[in-house]
Amino acid sequence: MKSIASRSRQKGLSFIGLVLIVAFLVAVVGIGAQSLPVFLEYQAAVKAANKAASEGNTVAEVRASFDRAAAIDNIDSVSGANLHVTKVNDQVVVGFEYSREIHLAGPAYLVYRFKK
């Protein structure tokens, strides 16, 4: 016959454990939902920079081309004036750097720094 102590031992998830897991999942989904537009904007900026590099021959042309693409793709974090335009082996190379902040709670922020 088994003792009472061994029969009363339960396996599974406690209520506190469940609450902590749900709170963690809510935080991850909340941060992910705020981060997704930031990454989509970065991808659009990279695409616009590559297109501007292939279309323009001068710095002014590259910046104007990027600004047109930025207006269409709703890129607000970087503009044509922020581009680093250089030539390497007669090929135009476009780069940029910027950062975006996402407010989490109170004084806490999540900072993304992008560089192309």
Secondary structure as GFF3:
##gff-version 3
##sequence-region A 1 116
A	DSSP	alpha_helix	4	8	.	.	.	ID=ss1
A	DSSP	alpha_helix	15	55	.	.	.	ID=ss2
A	DSSP	alpha_helix	59	73	.	.	.	ID=ss3
A	DSSP	three_ten_helix	80	82	.	.	.	ID=ss4
A	DSSP	beta_strand	84	88	.	.	.	ID=ss5
A	DSSP	beta_strand	91	95	.	.	.	ID=ss6
A	DSSP	beta_strand	97	105	.	.	.	ID=ss7
A	DSSP	beta_strand	108	115	.	.	.	ID=ss8
###
